[in-house]
């Protein structure tokens, strides 16, 4: 039996985006509409073709030797055509004239799947579609969506070889290797009017209620909507519940290229599974010239079925990875640096490329990380407690409160997702020579808001390279944050080759060689595991015992940051 792979759709995912559907010149000519032209006004050479389905069988006559410019050069190697077409377009089984065109005769069926065809649709008022929106600057309700609601259509097009195909000219490059189930974890496209069961046979069973942009799905065009903290719990729970079934050989996560490496790292920390998790993105939309997303998906499938990730007991020994541009990156140590294929690179100064895949050769793992992920993670869902202690300010005093991290079934509660923000050290910023904490109003405003709204919260401080140093006023303000129950992680700016040294005498967690973005995610996971720090009665004037209590709690965090 073929392995089965779960494919999850994430937000703002260019890898699941497509070019705008534009009314073809065939449709414009049929309706008497002005034709699309080149910038100089000359006629377009071709219509852009769009993968679409036939509604009924149709006979097609295909010119012999038209599949490649040099087919005719090898004509002696070919069998006879099915017939000939004369100058009047009539088909004959035998040649009637030397000018007849040899052809193949084929019946195309609706069940064949997608074919590249001219796009014939127009707007309700008879105007042609010239872009995604009904008119420039149109509100969302006057726009069509370009993001696919899940990845099933993309997988079908890849299998059909639309666009492109395989080097060997053979289709079914995905379905020949595995079966797939598609999940809309936090998708980029949605059904705004809903979808009745059976209305679209190519969409899964069951009714889909009307969905709202910014609540149920998250595109970046034609109107951008970013995800919320609760959506991270939704994504985590969807992946964990799916893999808990034991049906899957692995999972593929699809998301926008600026953030896919962070969510993949998060899934590696939180998901308790022994099967591999891969992340994929694309710098260019599906169907666009130079799109690399389709190849990344193919590589993820090859990686999962190859089992190069498995230990002697068949468990994933690599952790969540990002598969981009034929390279296998550790999700902890990869960042996007350029909006182009090949725009990802390893971070942290000590290697993040674990292996290579394809062009040429099969998947190969050269190194295995020592950091803990998935089934070995100390902060995966199984390891998280049902409740932890948070902090709130009530009547001017900081008190501890109980926070329910997991629901009755053991999955994340959206309200429990910690609020972790970032601050950054800068030189030439001090108002005076004195290191006054009132120079840090942004930090104190954030602390006050967190104590009011978020019982689990933290701060990542991006200091100077390479040791995470900060101006004195920032350090003092962050000490007060830690003594208020809000843990602070210190990292270096940018891509650091060294490690932020651990200092057991301060009130901070040192972030090792993590980037600020990855440190933020690990702090969120650690907060769900350990809860808030013990607050001092007066954070600006703590007792030695209160400071010591904070340092003791920080040791738990530090162990996780040193191993994950």
C-alpha positions in Angstrom: 0.0 0.0 0.0 1.1 3.5 -0.7 1.9 5.7 2.3 -0.7 8.4 3.2 0.4 12.0 3.8 -1.5 14.8 5.5 -1.2 18.2 3.7 -2.1 21.3 5.7 -2.9 24.7 4.3 -1.5 27.7 6.2 -2.0 31.5 5.8 -0.9 34.0 3.1 0.6 31.0 1.2 2.1 32.1 -2.2 2.6 28.3 -2.8 -1.2 28.1 -3.0 -1.8 31.3 -4.9 -2.5 31.5 -8.7 -2.4 34.2 -11.4 -5.5 36.3 -11.9 -8.2 34.8 -14.3 -8.4 37.2 -17.2 -11.0 37.0 -20.0 -9.5 35.6 -23.1 -9.5 37.2 -26.5 -11.6 34.4 -27.8 -14.3 35.3 -25.3 -13.9 39.0 -26.1 -14.2 38.5 -29.8 -17.3 36.3 -29.3 -19.0 39.1 -27.3 -17.7 42.0 -29.3 -15.5 43.3 -26.5 -12.2 45.2 -27.2 -9.4 42.7 -27.5 -6.4 42.7 -25.2 -3.2 43.9 -27.0 0.5 44.3 -26.5 1.8 47.6 -24.9 2.4 48.9 -28.5 -1.2 48.2 -29.5 -0.4 45.2 -31.7 -2.5 42.0 -31.3 -1.5 39.4 -28.7 0.2 36.4 -30.1 -1.6 33.9 -27.8 -4.3 33.7 -25.2 -3.2 32.7 -21.7 -4.6 29.2 -21.0 -6.1 28.2 -17.7 -6.5 24.6 -16.3 -10.2 23.9 -16.6 -12.6 20.9 -16.8 -14.6 19.7 -19.8 -18.3 19.5 -19.3 -18.8 16.8 -22.0 -16.7 14.6 -24.3 -15.1 16.3 -27.2 -13.2 14.9 -30.2 -9.9 16.6 -30.9 -7.6 16.2 -33.9 -3.9 16.7 -33.0 -1.4 17.5 -35.6 1.2 14.8 -35.9 4.8 15.8 -35.0 3.6 19.0 -33.1 4.8 17.9 -29.6 8.4 18.9 -30.2 10.3 20.8 -33.0 12.4 17.8 -33.8 9.7 15.1 -33.8 9.6 15.3 -37.6 13.3 14.8 -37.7 12.7 11.3 -36.3 9.6 10.6 -38.4 11.0 7.2 -39.6 10.7 6.0 -36.0 7.0 6.8 -35.8 3.9 4.7 -36.6 1.2 6.0 -38.9 -1.3 8.8 -37.9 -5.0 8.1 -37.3 -5.9 10.1 -40.4 -5.6 13.3 -42.3 -7.2 16.7 -42.4 -7.7 18.4 -45.7 -7.5 22.2 -46.4 -11.2 22.5 -45.7 -10.7 21.0 -42.2 -12.4 17.7 -43.1 -11.1 14.4 -41.6 -10.2 11.4 -43.7 -8.8 8.1 -42.7 -6.5 8.1 -45.8 -4.5 10.9 -47.4 -6.5 12.7 -50.1 -3.8 15.2 -51.2 -0.1 15.9 -50.6 -1.3 19.0 -48.6 -3.3 17.0 -46.1 -2.1 17.3 -42.5 -1.5 14.0 -40.6 -3.3 13.9 -37.3 -4.1 11.8 -34.2 -7.7 11.5 -33.3 -8.6 11.4 -29.6 -11.8 11.8 -27.4 -11.2 14.0 -24.4 -13.5 13.1 -21.5 -14.5 15.1 -18.4 -13.1 12.5 -16.2 -9.7 13.0 -17.7 -9.1 15.9 -15.4 -7.9 19.4 -16.1 -7.0 20.7 -19.6 -5.4 24.0 -20.5 -8.1 26.0 -22.2 -9.0 29.7 -22.9 -10.7 31.5 -20.1 -14.2 32.5 -21.3 -15.9 34.1 -18.3 -16.9 37.8 -18.1 -18.4 39.9 -15.3 -22.1 40.0 -14.5 -22.4 43.3 -16.3 -20.8 41.9 -19.4 -17.4 43.6 -18.9 -14.3 41.4 -19.3 -12.2 40.4 -16.3 -8.9 42.3 -16.5 -7.7 41.6 -13.0 -8.7 39.8 -9.8 -11.0 42.6 -8.8 -14.1 43.8 -10.7 -12.4 47.2 -10.9 -9.2 48.8 -9.5 -9.4 49.3 -5.7 -12.6 47.3 -5.3 -13.6 46.2 -1.8 -13.2 42.5 -1.0 -16.8 41.6 -1.8 -16.2 42.8 -5.4 -13.0 40.7 -5.7 -12.4 37.1 -6.7 -9.9 35.0 -4.8 -6.6 33.8 -6.2 -5.6 31.5 -3.3 -6.8 27.9 -3.5 -8.9 26.9 -0.4 -6.7 23.8 0.1 -3.9 22.1 -1.7 -5.9 19.4 -3.6 -6.1 21.4 -6.8 -2.4 22.1 -6.8 -1.6 18.4 -6.3 -4.0 17.5 -9.2 -2.3 20.0 -11.5 1.1 18.8 -10.6 0.0 15.2 -11.3 -1.4 16.4 -14.7 1.9 18.1 -15.5 0.1 21.6 -15.5 2.2 23.6 -15.9 5.4 21.9 -16.8 5.8 18.3 -16.0 8.5 15.8 -15.1 11.8 15.3 -16.7 10.8 11.9 -17.8 7.6 13.1 -19.3 5.5 10.9 -17.0 2.5 12.3 -15.1 1.1 11.3 -11.7 4.4 12.3 -10.0 2.6 12.7 -6.7 -0.2 10.1 -6.7 2.2 7.4 -7.9 4.1 7.7 -4.6 1.5 8.4 -1.9 -2.1 9.1 -1.2 -3.0 12.5 0.3 -5.6 14.0 2.6 -6.0 17.8 2.6 -6.7 19.9 5.7 -7.5 23.6 5.9 -5.7 24.3 9.1 -5.5 28.1 8.7 -6.1 28.5 5.0 -5.4 31.4 2.6 -8.6 31.0 0.6 -12.2 30.5 1.8 -15.8 29.8 0.8 -17.5 33.2 1.5 -20.9 31.9 0.5 -20.3 28.4 2.0 -20.4 25.1 0.1 -23.1 22.5 0.3 -22.2 18.8 0.5 -21.8 17.4 -3.0 -22.0 20.8 -4.7 -18.4 20.3 -5.9 -17.3 16.7 -6.3 -13.7 17.7 -6.2 -14.2 19.2 -2.7 -14.5 16.9 0.3 -17.7 15.7 1.8 -19.8 17.7 4.2 -21.2 21.2 4.3 -18.9 24.2 4.7 -20.7 27.2 6.3 -20.0 30.7 4.9 -16.5 31.8 5.9 -15.2 35.3 6.7 -11.9 36.7 5.6 -9.7 37.5 8.5 -11.5 34.9 10.7 -11.6 31.7 8.7 -9.1 32.4 6.0 -6.1 34.7 5.6 -4.9 36.0 2.1 -2.5 38.8 1.3 -4.3 39.9 -1.8 -6.5 41.5 -2.9 -7.0 42.5 0.7 -4.4 41.3 3.3 -5.6 39.7 6.6 -3.1 38.5 9.2 -3.7 35.7 11.6 -4.5 36.1 15.3 -3.0 34.4 18.4 -5.9 32.0 18.7 -5.3 30.8 15.1 -2.0 29.4 16.2 -3.8 27.1 18.6 -6.2 26.2 15.8 -3.3 25.2 13.5 -1.5 23.3 16.3 -4.6 21.3 17.2 -5.5 20.5 13.6 -2.1 19.0 13.0 -1.9 17.1 16.3 -5.5 15.7 16.0 -4.8 14.6 12.4 -1.5 12.9 13.2 -3.0 11.3 16.3 -5.0 9.0 14.0 -1.9 7.1 13.1 -2.9 7.0 9.4 -0.1 9.2 8.1 3.5 8.7 7.1 4.2 12.4 7.4 2.8 15.9 7.3 3.4 18.8 4.8 2.8 22.4 6.0 2.2 25.1 3.3 2.5 28.8 4.3 3.7 32.2 3.1 7.4 32.4 2.5 8.3 35.1 5.1 6.9 33.0 8.0 6.8 29.3 7.0 10.1 28.6 8.8 8.7 30.0 12.1 5.5 28.0 12.0 7.4 24.9 11.0 9.7 25.3 14.0 6.6 25.9 16.2 5.0 22.6 14.9 8.3 20.8 15.6 8.2 22.1 19.2 4.5 21.4 19.9 3.5 18.4 17.9 4.0 15.0 19.6 4.6 12.6 16.7 7.2 10.2 15.4 6.5 11.0 11.7 8.3 13.8 9.8 6.9 17.3 9.4 8.0 19.4 6.4 7.4 23.0 5.5 7.1 24.4 2.0 6.7 27.8 0.5 7.1 29.6 -2.8 8.4 33.0 -3.9 6.2 32.9 -7.0 2.6 31.9 -7.4 1.6 28.5 -8.7 1.4 28.7 -12.5 3.8 31.6 -12.8 7.0 31.4 -14.9 9.8 30.2 -12.5 7.5 29.0 -9.8 9.5 26.7 -7.5 6.7 25.8 -5.1 5.5 22.8 -7.1 9.0 21.3 -7.0 9.2 21.9 -3.2 6.0 20.0 -2.7 7.4 17.1 -4.8 10.6 17.1 -2.8 8.6 17.0 0.5 6.7 13.9 -0.7 10.0 12.3 -1.8 11.6 13.1 1.6 8.7 11.6 3.6 8.5 8.4 1.6 12.3 7.9 1.5 12.5 7.5 5.3 16.0 9.0 5.4 14.7 10.9 8.5 14.0 7.6 10.5 16.1 6.2 13.3 16.5 2.5 13.9 13.0 2.3 15.4 11.4 4.2 12.5 10.9 7.4 14.4 11.7 10.8 13.0 15.3 11.6 14.2 15.6 15.0 12.3 12.7 17.1 13.5 10.6 19.5 11.5 12.4 20.7 8.4 11.9 23.3 5.7 12.4 21.9 2.2 13.2 24.7 -0.2 15.1 24.7 -3.5 16.5 21.1 -3.2 17.9 21.8 0.3 16.8 20.3 3.6 16.9 22.9 6.3 16.5 22.4 10.1 13.5 24.6 10.9 15.3 26.0 13.9 18.2 27.4 11.8 16.7 28.8 8.6 15.5 32.2 7.6 14.2 33.9 4.5 16.6 36.5 3.3 15.5 37.2 -0.3 12.3 37.2 -2.3 13.6 34.8 -4.9 14.1 31.1 -5.4 17.1 30.3 -3.3 16.3 33.1 -0.9 16.6 31.0 2.2 19.8 30.4 4.1 21.0 28.7 7.2 21.2 30.7 10.4 23.0 30.5 13.7 26.6 30.0 12.4 26.9 26.3 13.0 25.1 24.7 10.1 21.4 24.5 9.3 21.4 22.6 6.0 20.9 19.0 7.0 20.9 17.5 3.5 19.9 17.8 -0.2 17.2 16.3 -2.3 17.0 15.8 -6.1 18.9 17.3 -9.0 20.6 14.9 -8.9 20.0 12.1 -6.5 17.6 10.9 -3.9 17.0 12.6 -0.5 20.2 12.6 1.6 20.7 13.6 5.2 24.3 14.5 6.1 23.8 15.8 9.6 21.2 15.2 12.3 20.4 18.0 14.9 21.0 17.4 18.5 18.2 19.8 19.5 14.9 18.3 20.7 11.7 18.3 18.6 8.4 16.5 18.1 8.2 13.3 20.1 11.5 14.3 22.0 10.4 17.9 22.7 9.9 18.9 26.3 7.2 21.4 25.3 5.1 19.2 23.0 1.4 19.0 23.6 1.7 15.8 25.6 4.2 17.4 28.0 2.2 20.6 28.6 0.2 20.7 31.9 -3.5 21.4 31.8 -3.0 24.6 33.9 -0.2 26.9 34.8 0.1 30.1 36.8 -0.2 33.4 35.1 0.0 37.0 36.4 -2.5 39.9 36.4 -2.5 43.3 38.0 -5.6 43.7 40.2 -6.1 46.9 42.2 -2.6 48.0 41.6 -1.0 44.7 42.8 0.4 41.9 40.7 -1.2 38.6 41.6 -1.0 35.1 40.3 -4.0 33.5 38.5 -4.6 30.0 37.1 -4.5 29.7 33.3 -6.1 26.8 31.6 -3.6 25.8 28.9 -5.4 22.8 27.5 -9.1 21.8 27.0 -10.8 18.7 28.3 -9.4 16.7 25.3 -5.8 17.8 25.9 -5.6 20.4 23.1 -4.5 24.0 23.2 -7.0 26.7 24.2 -6.8 29.7 21.9 -7.1 32.1 24.9 -4.0 30.6 26.5 -1.6 31.4 23.6 1.0 33.7 25.3 1.6 37.2 24.1 5.3 37.6 23.3 6.6 40.8 21.8 10.1 42.2 20.9 12.2 45.1 21.8 15.5 46.1 20.2 18.7 47.7 21.5 20.0 50.8 19.7 23.1 52.8 20.0 23.0 56.7 20.1 19.5 56.6 21.6 19.9 57.7 25.3 18.5 61.0 26.3 21.0 61.7 29.0 24.1 60.1 30.5 22.0 58.7 33.3 20.4 55.3 32.8 16.9 56.3 33.7 14.1 53.7 33.3 11.7 56.4 32.1 13.6 56.3 28.8 11.8 53.1 28.1 8.1 54.0 28.0 7.4 51.4 25.3 8.5 48.6 27.5 6.5 49.7 30.5 3.4 50.3 28.3 3.6 46.8 27.1 4.1 45.4 30.6 1.1 47.2 31.8 -1.1 46.0 28.9 0.1 42.4 29.3 -0.7 42.5 33.0 -4.1 43.8 32.2 -5.0 41.5 29.2 -2.6 38.5 29.0 -1.8 36.4 32.1 0.9 34.6 30.0 3.3 37.0 28.3 6.9 37.5 27.5 9.5 39.8 25.9 12.3 39.0 23.5 15.1 41.6 23.7 17.3 41.8 20.6 20.6 43.1 21.8 23.9 43.9 20.1 26.0 41.3 18.2 27.2 38.8 19.4 26.4 38.8 23.1 23.0 40.5 23.3 24.2 43.6 25.1 21.7 46.4 25.8 21.7 50.0 26.9 21.5 50.3 30.7 18.0 51.8 30.7 16.6 49.0 28.7 18.2 46.4 30.9 16.8 48.0 34.0 13.3 48.2 32.5 13.4 44.5 31.4 14.5 43.6 34.9 11.3 45.1 36.2 9.4 43.2 33.6 10.9 39.9 34.8 10.1 40.8 38.4 6.5 41.5 37.3 6.2 37.8 36.2 7.0 38.4 32.5 10.0 36.3 31.3 12.6 38.1 29.1 14.8 36.3 26.5 18.0 38.0 25.3 19.3 37.3 21.8 21.7 38.8 19.5 20.8 41.0 16.5 20.7 39.3 13.1 22.4 36.1 12.3 24.8 35.3 15.1 27.6 32.8 14.9 28.2 32.7 18.6 26.0 32.1 21.6 24.6 34.6 24.1 26.4 33.4 27.2 24.3 32.2 30.1 24.6 34.4 33.2 23.0 32.7 36.3 23.2 36.0 38.2 20.9 38.1 36.0 17.1 37.9 35.6 17.0 36.9 31.9 16.9 33.8 29.8 19.7 33.7 27.3 18.6 32.7 23.8 21.6 30.7 22.7 22.0 31.3 18.9 18.4 31.7 18.1 17.1 34.5 16.0 14.6 36.8 17.7 11.7 35.3 15.7 12.6 31.7 16.7 13.3 32.7 20.3 9.8 34.3 20.5 8.2 31.0 19.5 10.2 29.0 22.0 9.3 31.4 24.7 5.7 31.0 23.9 6.0 27.2 24.1 7.9 27.5 27.4 5.3 29.8 28.9 2.7 27.1 28.2 4.9 24.6 30.0 6.1 26.6 33.0 3.7 29.6 33.3 4.7 33.1 34.4 7.7 34.0 36.6 6.9 34.6 40.4 6.2 38.3 40.7 7.7 40.5 43.3 5.4 42.6 45.5 7.2 45.7 44.3 9.0 44.9 41.0 11.0 48.1 41.2 12.3 47.2 44.7 12.5 43.4 45.0 13.8 41.6 48.0 16.8 39.3 47.6 14.5 36.3 48.1 12.1 37.5 45.4 15.0 38.0 42.9 16.3 34.5 43.8 12.9 33.0 43.2 12.8 34.5 39.7 16.3 33.1 39.0 15.3 29.7 40.1 12.3 29.7 37.8 14.4 30.9 34.9 16.6 27.8 35.2 13.6 25.8 33.9 13.3 28.1 30.9 17.1 28.1 30.3 17.2 24.3 30.1 14.6 24.4 27.3 16.4 27.2 25.5 19.7 25.2 25.7 18.2 22.1 24.2 15.5 23.1 21.7 
